[in-house]
Amino acid sequence: MVLILRNGNRLGRFAMLSTYLRIECKREFLVHWLGRKITQEKLWSHTICFRNYDVFAFSFREIYLAEVYFFTADTAQPAIIDCGANIGLAISYLLTHYPHARVRAFEADPQNFKLLKLNCERNGWTNVEAHNLAVYRSEGELPFYSHGPESLVSSLREDSASTRRSSVIPVRTVRLSTFVEGPVDFAKIDIEGAEEAVVEDLVESGAISRIRQMVFEYHHHMAPREDRLGRFLSLLEGAGFGYQLKAPLRSPFPREEEQFFMLGAYRKD
């Protein structure tokens, strides 16, 4: 609360504070104490449907409070790509800022995709093109390790610690580059360890030159001894991107621990 009051928010300091308090009070008293099941919330002009209130509240804090996906566009109709769209909460946030944006969304998990489609229909997001597909470096079919509806850690990566208690379903994979026909103002890429494969495809195809800004959730040490951050950053640097990293500080530094952090990339020219 103090941070909201001190730093403000692009959607309004007091509007955000009241929304945050409403959600936290519902989560603590109605959901945890009284055992109520709440499966939708009003966020500005949008109604978001979901299955788990704790997962919704966590995602709200990351997307709306921390504003990790905020970007500035030169047009009122920016082209946006959302890889790992889940149920569409980031889309809701982005459309609150840019209601006339054109969005292409990709969500691999079929149960989460059903909620994504429901949220698109209930809110009249006719400018959102949703695909039940996983983006990768190649087209085909791969096993997808799903933790179930609204999971935030389902992945194409078998070697991630988070996939050990998951079910396996087949998903169709596509190359993101085939969907980047023209300029893209912003791409959100949160795909649980497949981000390097997607960037490789974008670089090899040349499609990355048509993207202005990107935000990744980068997954470091999904396999404990795998260190590929340098390779990932070199791909961005070679394509003419600068970047900023934001990671929680933990000391002393643990060795080979799975770590997620946000990486914002911007075209230098």
Secondary structure, DSSP 8 states (H G I E B T S, - for coil): -HHHHHH--TT-HHHHHHHHHHHHHIIIIIIIIS-----EEEETTEEEE-S-HHHHHHHHIIIIIS-TT----SSSS-EEEEES-TTSHHHHHHHHH-TT-EEEEE---HHHHHHHHHHHHHTT-TTEEEE--EEESS-EEEEEEE-STT-S--BS-TTSGGGTT-EEEEEEEEEGGGG--S-BSEEEE--TT-HHHHHHHHHHHTGGGGB-EEEEEEEE-SSTT---HHHHHHHHHHTTEEEEEE----SS--SS--EEEEEEEEE--
